[in-house]
Every structure is written in structure tokens, then in C-alpha cells.
Amino acid sequence: MTANDHSLLTTIEADYRSNHMYWIERKLNKRFERWFRNRTSYEINDLLAERQIHDLQVEIFAYYNKLDYEPVTRLSPALYEKWITTIIMGWLMRKSVSCWSKIKMASARA
């Protein structure tokens, strides 16, 4: 990664945290809720998980394309994909902690 790529990613990350994170995670949360609506248990196999991760990537690509956010267009395809993966992994970590907290609270009440 060049110094220019690093500074570009730093700019994009700062903009993401201050401007885009809320809207992107809102879209991802809606997608997540659609997957698990009206079910109390769900078995996720590798193929389903892969498809769902792909759907999340598409949501983020669509967000940036609709926004026509210029710094992202200057990233190489590999760095763009790495950035999208970083967003998804961060969201998944926060979502899993949130889900486990809800499960723990529900089991404590029972």
C-alpha cells in the first residue's frame, strides 16, 4: 500500500465514522432483520452465510455508488474490497455482541 493509498483510506475512514456509518449500518440492520423475521431459531450453513455476506457487500457498494463519494472511486479494486470487508466485519462484531447481550438478558429473566 502506498502512502497515497494510506492517506486516502484514512480520509475515507474518518468520513465513514462521522458521516456514513449510521446510514450504512442502518441499511445492514434492515437487511439483517429481514433475514431473521418471524423465526425464533435459525441454522446458518456456510453457503447461506456466504450469500448473506455477499448481500451485505452489495448494500455497501450500492450506498457508495448512490452517494457518488469521490474518495472511494480513487481506491484500487483490491483496496475498495478490503474497505468494504472492514466495514462488514466491524458491523458483524458489534451486531454479534448486541445479539449475545440480548440472549444473556433473556436467559437471565427465564
C-alpha positions as CSV (number, residue, x, y, z in Angstrom):
1,M,0.0,0.0,0.0
2,T,1.4,3.4,-1.0
3,A,1.4,6.5,1.2
4,N,-1.3,8.0,-1.1
5,D,-3.5,4.9,-0.6
6,H,-2.9,5.1,3.2
7,S,-3.9,8.7,3.4
8,L,-6.9,8.1,1.2
9,L,-8.1,5.2,3.4
10,T,-7.6,7.5,6.5
11,T,-9.8,10.1,4.9
12,I,-12.4,7.6,3.9
13,E,-12.4,6.0,7.4
14,A,-12.8,9.4,9.1
15,D,-15.7,10.3,6.8
16,Y,-17.2,6.8,7.4
17,R,-17.2,7.2,11.2
18,S,-18.5,10.8,11.2
19,N,-21.0,10.7,8.2
20,H,-21.6,7.3,6.7
21,M,-21.6,4.8,9.5
22,Y,-25.1,5.5,10.8
23,W,-26.7,5.2,7.3
24,I,-24.7,2.1,6.2
25,E,-25.3,0.3,9.5
26,R,-29.0,1.2,9.3
27,K,-29.2,-0.5,5.9
28,L,-27.3,-3.5,7.2
29,N,-29.6,-3.8,10.2
30,K,-32.7,-3.7,8.0
31,R,-31.2,-6.5,5.8
32,F,-30.4,-8.5,9.0
33,E,-33.9,-8.1,10.4
34,R,-35.4,-9.3,7.1
35,W,-33.3,-12.5,7.2
36,F,-34.5,-13.4,10.7
37,R,-38.0,-12.1,10.7
38,N,-40.7,-14.4,12.2
39,R,-38.2,-17.0,13.4
40,T,-37.0,-18.0,16.8
41,S,-34.2,-20.2,15.6
42,Y,-32.1,-20.2,12.5
43,E,-29.4,-22.6,11.3
44,I,-26.8,-20.8,9.1
45,N,-24.7,-23.1,7.0
46,D,-21.6,-21.9,5.1
47,L,-23.4,-21.3,1.8
48,L,-26.1,-19.2,3.4
49,A,-23.6,-17.2,5.4
50,E,-21.5,-16.6,2.2
51,R,-24.7,-15.4,0.4
52,Q,-25.6,-13.1,3.3
53,I,-22.1,-11.6,3.5
54,H,-22.4,-11.0,-0.3
55,D,-25.7,-9.3,0.2
56,L,-24.1,-7.0,2.8
57,Q,-21.3,-6.1,0.4
58,V,-23.9,-5.3,-2.3
59,E,-25.7,-2.9,0.2
60,I,-22.4,-1.1,0.9
61,F,-21.4,-0.9,-2.8
62,A,-24.9,0.4,-3.6
63,Y,-24.7,3.1,-0.8
64,Y,-21.3,4.4,-2.1
65,N,-22.4,4.3,-5.7
66,K,-25.6,6.2,-5.0
67,L,-23.7,8.7,-2.9
68,D,-21.1,9.1,-5.7
69,Y,-18.5,9.5,-2.9
70,E,-15.3,10.6,-4.8
71,P,-12.6,9.3,-2.4
72,V,-13.9,5.8,-2.7
73,T,-13.7,6.0,-6.5
74,R,-10.0,6.6,-6.3
75,L,-9.3,3.3,-4.4
76,S,-8.0,0.4,-6.4
77,P,-10.4,-2.5,-6.7
78,A,-8.4,-4.5,-4.1
79,L,-8.4,-1.7,-1.6
80,Y,-12.1,-1.0,-2.2
81,E,-12.9,-4.6,-1.4
82,K,-10.7,-4.5,1.7
83,W,-12.5,-1.4,2.8
84,I,-16.0,-3.0,2.3
85,T,-14.8,-6.1,4.2
86,T,-13.6,-3.9,7.1
87,I,-17.0,-2.2,7.3
88,I,-18.8,-5.5,7.3
89,M,-16.5,-7.2,9.9
90,G,-16.8,-4.2,12.2
91,W,-20.6,-4.3,11.9
92,L,-20.8,-8.0,12.4
93,M,-18.7,-7.8,15.6
94,R,-21.0,-5.1,17.0
95,K,-24.1,-7.0,16.0
96,S,-22.9,-10.3,17.5
97,V,-22.1,-8.6,20.8
98,S,-25.5,-7.0,20.7
99,C,-27.2,-10.3,20.0
100,W,-25.3,-12.1,22.7
101,S,-26.2,-9.4,25.2
102,K,-29.9,-9.8,24.3
103,I,-29.7,-13.6,24.7
104,K,-28.0,-13.3,28.0
105,M,-30.6,-10.8,29.3
106,A,-33.4,-13.0,28.1
107,S,-31.9,-16.1,29.7
108,A,-31.4,-14.3,33.0
109,R,-35.1,-13.4,33.1
110,A,-36.2,-17.0,32.5
